[in-house]
Structure formats: structure tokens, C-alpha cells
């Protein structure tokens, strides 16, 4: 069997397995004319694939705003993700743009999953969904006169798998990344979908991520979110995200790196009816005022976006009883400015 045939067979098998397992945060779009700001739409063509996207742009936009690129998961569209995770109200108040990227008609054949989940080995700085998302990001930077040192990527489920690739392949583009219910760089679905099966040592993934960064290598801040009762993407894979990036960053920070144990641990309960309890672990570099890594563990939560819309249409895919992942991600991002070697805390 040729390599291409084997890859096609693997892709088809993974798609079948994903059905009923990986459903990222989504909600049928409903008209909400009271929402402030505007929605811009556009397309981007890469080879034979035409991707679509939409952007939320606050009415009162600063001269050089930040940009958050939101990457949905399987069986979800950009618009559905936008309705569900409630990033827009935060963007309106804080004055940043949100770019919601979407796939091409080809992605319908793989349940709207991003290829970072199915075939991460085919992704790179110049190919695959990662390259297309980076190109759409650059279009948004130019269109909205974005501060190029304050661009962030945030992904859910298969979008989170894609986000870890973006962090490594494009450290010169993304100042920091957020990974919600995903896996470490280049891990893919095998071993991180359904039952947890450790297939690749964290040390190997860490080294591969640094290699992918190439001449743009720098310390990458990462925030992660994961429910410890997630039946689709095992919680262990969410923890591995943070450990992989700690080790990757430490390859640049040696001999004074980020310690293996968190520098602080916070316990809390979401301030909503029947709110989930959660634990926030934070890792900081020596003498840094900002976190470099942070992991939110939402206790008892399954494969949902934490703290999303409580609208009944969104309830199937979001868990409004969790702390707001959108709010926590922006709080993490808002203090970070990309530099050539890492980031500056503001």
C-alpha cells in the first residue's frame, strides 16, 4: 500500500471514530440584533481549498488593537463557536478583534475537524490548515491595523490540537496560545481520543516543538483548560500540553527554567448556580510578573467549553457551570506582548 493510501485510510478511520466522540463547543446561530459591534466575513483560498472566516469588530476599536484567533472544533462552524463561547462581549469591553476561522468544503468530509487532529504530520509552516489559519490571521492584522505583537490563538477540541501546531510553527506570529480540551504539539488523535494511551514521550514532543519553531524560536506562554471528566479527549492529554510547553520553553531558558511544580495553586468554585469547582495551576519564570503557563482543571466537567452560553441551544456543547474560559484566556493574553526571545509582561 502506498503512503498516500495509508494516510487516507487512517484519516477515514479517525473520522469514523470521531463521530459521536469529538463535538466541540457549538450552538445553532440565532439572531441577536442587540449585539454591539459588527461582523465582517471573508474567504481565503489555498490551492484547491477555500476557507471562510468571520471577525467580530467592536464599534469603539483602538488604533492598534489586539487580535484573538478562535479555532472551533469538530462539527462546529465559526459562527456557532462565536455564539457559544461569549468572547464577543469581552472583546467589546476590552477593545480587541476576534477572528473566527472556518474550514473549506473539504472539511465537511472530516466532520469539520481540523487536520491538526487527524493528520498533524501533514501540517507545517507552509502547508495544511496551520498555514491557512496563519494566512487568515495576517489578513486580519492588515485589515484592522492590529498590534502585531499582541496576536493570540485560542482553540477548542480539534481546534486546540491545531492551536498547539500554530504555537510551534508560527512563534513569530502568535504571542501566546490557549488550548481548551486538546493535546500537545503534533500528538494527534492517536492516544488522545477516547481512552488515554500514552504513545509519544513528552520529552520527544517538546523537542519536536522547538525544532518546528526554527529560527523564530522563543518562549511561548500557554494557557490550558480541561475537564477532568472529559470522555473524548483524556484529561491526561490536557496536562501533557502544559508539561510539553514547559519542557520546550526550558530548552531555551536553561539553566534557569520553569520549575516542574507550579509556583501557585488556586482553588475556586464558578460563581454560577451549581458551579463547578476548579483548580488553577500557574507556572512563572524567575523574576517574571506574568504567568508563562497556566492550567485550569474544571472538576466534573466533560467535553465542553467552560463557562459558555447558558442558552438552551448551546447547552449541548457548553457547560455554563464552569468558570469562563473566554474571560480567563483574555486575562492571560492581555498582559503579554511578544518579543524576539519570548514575551514582555505589561
LUMKEGU-260076 format. One line per 3 residues: their letters; for each residue x, y, z of C-alpha. Coordinates in pm, 1 decimal, m for minus. Last residue first. Layout:
A) X:Y:Z | ...
***
This chain:
XXX) 250.6:4452.2:3065.9 | 467.8:4138.5:3076.2 | 714.5:4110.4:2791.2
XXX) 736.7:3796.9:2583.9 | 976.7:3540.5:2446.3 | 1306.1:3586.9:2266.7
XXX) 1205.1:3812.4:1978.1 | 933.9:3979.3:2185.8 | 558.0:3920.1:2201.1
XXX) 347.4:4131.0:2436.1 | 150.7:3958.7:2710.3 | m69.8:4117.3:2978.4
XXX) m398.1:4077.4:2789.2 | m336.4:3714.9:2699.9 | m391.7:3571.1:3049.2
XXX) m696.0:3789.1:3123.7 | m821.1:3709.0:2774.7 | m795.4:3335.7:2838.9
XXX) m965.7:3365.3:3177.9 | m1260.9:3557.0:3032.0 | m1307.3:3313.6:2745.2
XXX) m1264.4:3012.1:2973.5 | m1548.6:3141.0:3190.2 | m1559.3:2925.8:3503.9
XXX) m1776.3:2615.9:3463.8 | m2149.2:2582.3:3524.3 | m2225.0:2720.1:3175.8
XXX) m2106.4:2393.4:3026.3 | m2107.6:2436.1:2652.0 | m2189.0:2183.8:2379.5
XXX) m2540.5:2059.0:2449.0 | m2621.7:2376.9:2638.7 | m2576.3:2599.4:2334.9
XXX) m2935.0:2587.6:2210.8 | m3058.4:2613.1:2568.9 | m2874.6:2947.8:2605.7
XXX) m2637.6:2925.9:2902.0 | m2352.1:3045.6:2682.3 | m2005.0:2929.1:2766.7
XXX) m1845.4:2885.3:3107.6 | m1615.5:2600.4:3010.3 | m1636.7:2478.8:2652.7
XXX) m1745.5:2118.3:2683.3 | m1600.4:1767.4:2678.7 | m1685.5:1664.6:3039.1
XXX) m1674.3:1875.3:3354.1 | m1652.4:1707.0:3695.0 | m1370.1:1927.9:3815.4
XXX) m1261.2:2204.6:3581.4 | m881.4:2198.2:3568.1 | m740.9:2534.1:3456.7
XXX) m375.2:2514.6:3359.9 | m140.9:2812.8:3339.7 | 199.0:2863.3:3181.8
XXX) 423.0:3167.5:3148.8 | 243.9:3357.8:3421.9 | 323.5:3727.6:3442.9
XXX) 543.8:3917.9:3691.3 | 857.2:3732.3:3586.2 | 1152.6:3719.7:3828.7
XXX) 1223.8:3352.6:3753.1 | 968.9:3220.4:3509.0 | 617.0:3154.9:3626.1
XXX) 399.8:2843.6:3642.5 | 34.8:2866.6:3743.3 | m208.9:2595.6:3849.0
XXX) m578.6:2687.1:3859.3 | m811.7:2434.2:4021.4 | m1186.0:2422.0:3963.7
XXX) m1516.0:2363.5:4137.3 | m1815.5:2350.8:3908.9 | m2098.6:2593.8:3962.2
XXX) m2439.0:2475.7:4081.1 | m2576.8:2825.1:4013.8 | m2294.6:3049.6:3893.1
XXX) m1983.1:3188.6:4059.8 | m1756.0:2905.8:3948.1 | m1591.0:2746.1:4250.6
XXX) m1228.3:2800.9:4340.0 | m889.5:2651.8:4422.3 | m572.4:2838.7:4334.2
XXX) m226.8:2683.3:4302.3 | 93.2:2886.6:4274.4 | 452.2:2838.1:4157.0
XXX) 351.7:2518.8:3984.1 | 592.7:2224.8:4020.0 | 819.6:2134.5:3729.7
XXX) 1013.1:2461.7:3764.4 | 1037.0:2696.9:3463.2 | 1398.4:2731.0:3356.5
XXX) 1720.7:2871.8:3488.5 | 1990.2:2666.2:3310.6 | 1834.3:2665.2:3061.6
XXX) 1567.3:2903.7:2930.3 | 1556.6:2792.3:2566.9 | 1518.5:2418.4:2626.1
XXX) 1303.0:2525.6:2919.3 | 1038.9:2660.7:2683.4 | 1000.4:2320.4:2520.8
XXX) 990.7:2146.5:2859.4 | 723.6:2378.0:2992.2 | 543.4:2351.6:2656.9
XXX) 528.6:1972.1:2683.6 | 425.5:1988.7:3050.3 | 138.8:2225.7:2972.3
XXX) 2.2:2018.6:2685.5 | 60.7:1697.0:2884.1 | m193.8:1813.8:3138.6
XXX) m456.8:1836.4:2866.6 | m361.3:1490.5:2742.2 | m404.8:1348.0:3092.8
XXX) m759.9:1488.2:3091.5 | m848.9:1247.0:2814.7 | m1003.7:1393.0:2498.0
XXX) m1348.0:1239.2:2446.1 | m1461.0:1123.0:2792.0 | m1371.3:1452.1:2967.6
XXX) m1423.6:1403.4:3343.3 | m1119.4:1611.8:3443.3 | m1247.1:1899.9:3230.8
XXX) m965.2:2079.4:3054.5 | m837.7:2433.5:3006.8 | m486.2:2537.9:2907.3
XXX) m295.1:2865.8:2897.9 | 35.9:2884.2:2711.7 | 318.7:3140.4:2702.1
XXX) 574.0:3062.1:2426.6 | 946.2:3119.9:2493.9 | 1116.5:3188.0:2160.7
XXX) 1218.9:3005.4:1846.4 | 1189.4:3206.8:1524.3 | 1488.8:3035.4:1360.0
XXX) 1309.5:2701.5:1373.1 | 991.5:2686.4:1578.8 | 935.0:2334.0:1447.2
XXX) 1256.4:2217.6:1615.3 | 1131.5:2351.6:1946.3 | 804.2:2164.7:1901.8
XXX) 987.2:1842.6:1812.5 | 1198.9:1869.8:2128.0 | 890.0:1905.0:2344.8
XXX) 714.1:1619.2:2164.5 | 1012.1:1391.4:2234.8 | 1028.1:1489.8:2601.2
XXX) 654.7:1427.1:2635.8 | 705.5:1066.7:2531.1 | 476.5:957.5:2243.7
XXX) 201.5:694.4:2255.9 | 49.3:728.8:2601.8 | m291.7:565.6:2556.0
XXX) m575.7:760.0:2719.0 | m912.1:610.0:2633.5 | m1123.0:819.1:2392.8
XXX) m906.3:1044.9:2181.6 | m557.0:1133.0:2296.8 | m377.4:805.2:2222.5
XXX) m396.9:850.3:1846.1 | m580.9:1179.1:1789.7 | m281.1:1395.2:1704.2
XXX) 27.8:1445.7:1917.5 | 198.2:1707.0:1698.7 | 219.2:1959.2:1984.2
XXX) 31.2:1851.9:2295.9 | m338.5:1774.0:2314.4 | m675.9:1945.6:2329.4
XXX) m961.5:2025.6:2566.2 | m909.3:2403.1:2553.7 | m562.4:2517.6:2441.6
XXX) m478.4:2888.6:2456.7 | m177.4:3031.0:2273.2 | 68.9:3316.1:2318.2
XXX) 242.1:3586.9:2112.3 | 132.9:3434.0:1783.3 | 304.4:3545.7:1461.1
XXX) 678.9:3494.4:1510.7 | 607.2:3179.3:1711.8 | 439.1:3041.3:1397.5
XXX) 515.4:2670.0:1357.0 | 528.3:2597.6:1729.9 | 228.1:2794.0:1855.6
XXX) 30.8:2715.7:1541.1 | 74.3:2342.8:1598.7 | m58.4:2374.9:1953.2
XXX) m353.7:2564.9:1809.6 | m444.7:2286.3:1567.6 | m491.5:2038.0:1852.0
XXX) m696.4:2307.8:2024.0 | m914.7:2346.4:1715.6 | m978.0:1971.1:1732.4
XXX) m1113.6:2038.9:2084.8 | m1132.5:2416.4:2133.0 | m868.0:2661.3:2016.4
XXX) m729.6:3001.1:2115.9 | m461.2:3182.5:1916.0 | m315.4:3520.0:2016.7
XXX) m186.5:3831.7:1840.1 | m43.9:4113.5:2053.2 | 297.8:4180.7:1895.3
XXX) 140.9:4254.7:1557.1 | m66.7:4540.8:1701.3 | m363.7:4508.9:1467.6
XXX) m425.8:4757.7:1188.2 | m773.2:4607.3:1133.4 | m728.5:4493.6:773.2
XXX) m358.0:4416.5:797.7 | m377.1:4206.2:1110.3 | m694.0:4038.0:979.8
XXX) m520.3:3933.5:657.0 | m223.5:3807.1:860.9 | m456.7:3587.9:1066.0
XXX) m612.3:3445.1:751.4 | m261.1:3348.0:636.5 | m179.9:3188.0:972.1
XXX) m504.1:2991.4:952.1 | m409.0:2868.4:603.9 | m58.0:2764.2:713.5
XXX) m197.3:2570.2:1008.7 | m469.7:2412.4:794.6 | m217.9:2239.4:573.9
XXX) 112.1:2356.0:433.8 | 383.9:2621.7:456.8 | 458.0:2643.1:829.1
XXX) 367.9:2279.1:864.5 | 79.4:2033.0:882.1 | 95.4:1692.2:711.3
XXX) 231.5:1525.5:1025.9 | m71.7:1652.9:1217.3 | m302.2:1417.4:1027.6
XXX) m633.7:1381.8:1210.6 | m625.8:1630.9:1496.4 | m412.2:1901.6:1334.1
XXX) m623.0:1835.2:1024.7 | m909.0:2039.7:1163.6 | m1241.4:1865.7:1219.1
XXX) m1542.5:1986.5:1019.5 | m1682.6:1629.8:1025.7 | m1397.0:1507.5:805.4
XXX) m1577.6:1526.3:470.7 | m1716.1:1867.6:568.5 | m1352.7:1980.0:587.9
XXX) m1327.9:1960.8:209.5 | m1590.9:2236.2:184.2 | m1330.3:2462.6:349.0
XXX) m1266.9:2529.7:715.1 | m1357.4:2817.5:943.4 | m1168.9:3087.3:1129.0
XXX) m1325.7:3309.9:1393.7 | m1116.1:3626.9:1417.1 | m1180.8:3826.5:1734.6
XXX) m1078.8:4193.6:1743.1 | m983.7:4374.9:2063.8 | m1135.6:4667.3:2255.1
XXX) m1158.8:4541.5:2613.9 | m1535.0:4587.3:2653.5 | m1628.7:4478.5:2301.1
XXX) m1377.7:4192.9:2306.2 | m1526.3:4061.9:2631.0 | m1877.5:4082.8:2485.7
XXX) m1753.2:3899.1:2173.0 | m1581.7:3610.9:2354.2 | m1913.2:3456.5:2455.9
XXX) m1819.3:3092.0:2387.0 | m2137.7:2976.9:2216.9 | m2242.2:3232.9:1958.9
XXX) m1889.7:3267.7:1820.5 | m1845.2:2892.1:1805.3 | m2164.8:2860.0:1603.1
XXX) m2049.2:3133.1:1366.7 | m1712.3:2968.2:1310.8 | m1879.5:2637.4:1237.9
XXX) m1887.5:2325.0:1450.9 | m1897.7:1950.7:1391.2 | m1538.1:1921.0:1511.9
XXX) m1370.9:2206.9:1696.5 | m1354.5:2583.0:1658.9 | m1044.9:2799.6:1622.7
XXX) m1061.2:3149.3:1773.4 | m791.8:3397.3:1666.5 | m759.5:3674.2:1925.7
XXX) m632.4:4009.1:1794.0 | m503.4:4307.8:1990.0 | m597.1:4657.9:1883.9
XXX) m376.4:4925.4:1728.5 | m586.5:5242.9:1685.0 | m844.3:5133.5:1941.4
XXX) m1182.5:4997.1:1826.4 | m1505.8:5152.3:1954.0 | m1765.4:4969.0:1747.8
XXX) m1612.4:4632.8:1834.1 | m1509.8:4408.8:1542.1 | m1610.7:4044.2:1545.8
XXX) m1448.9:3868.5:1253.1 | m1573.1:3598.5:1021.2 | m1386.1:3330.6:831.7
XXX) m1406.1:3112.6:524.9 | m1154.0:2871.1:374.7 | m1125.5:2794.4:4.4
XXX) m926.5:2480.8:m74.4 | m782.7:2394.3:m416.1 | m452.9:2571.3:m353.3
XXX) m503.1:2798.8:m55.1 | m801.0:3030.6:m93.3 | m906.5:3272.3:181.9
XXX) m1260.4:3391.8:232.4 | m1429.5:3680.5:410.0 | m1683.9:3792.4:667.2
XXX) m1711.5:4101.4:885.5 | m1936.6:4102.0:1192.4 | m2010.3:4433.5:1359.6
XXX) m2007.5:4582.1:1706.9 | m2290.5:4562.6:1955.4 | m2511.6:4253.6:1996.2
XXX) m2876.6:4367.5:2025.7 | m2956.1:4215.8:1687.9 | m2924.3:3867.4:1828.7
XXX) m3036.0:3633.5:1552.4 | m2975.2:3273.5:1643.3 | m2689.8:3054.0:1533.1
XXX) m2714.5:2690.0:1630.5 | m2470.2:2629.1:1913.3 | m2123.3:2482.0:1918.9
XXX) m1844.4:2380.4:2150.7 | m1659.8:2088.0:2007.0 | m1810.4:1750.8:1929.0
XXX) m1546.0:1482.3:1948.9 | m1691.2:1145.1:2039.4 | m2015.9:1090.5:1849.8
XXX) m1839.0:1063.8:1517.0 | m1468.1:1091.3:1594.6 | m1405.6:722.4:1544.6
XXX) m1539.1:739.4:1188.8 | m1321.8:1041.3:1116.0 | m1018.8:860.4:1259.5
XXX) m1074.4:563.5:1032.5 | m1110.2:784.6:726.0 | m786.7:972.4:806.4
XXX) m600.4:646.8:867.8 | m717.9:504.0:533.4 | m615.8:819.8:350.8
XXX) m274.7:818.8:516.8 | m225.9:452.4:421.3 | m323.8:526.5:61.7
XXX) m81.2:822.6:47.8 | 198.0:604.2:183.5 | 134.0:341.3:m89.7
X) 0.0:0.0:0.0
***
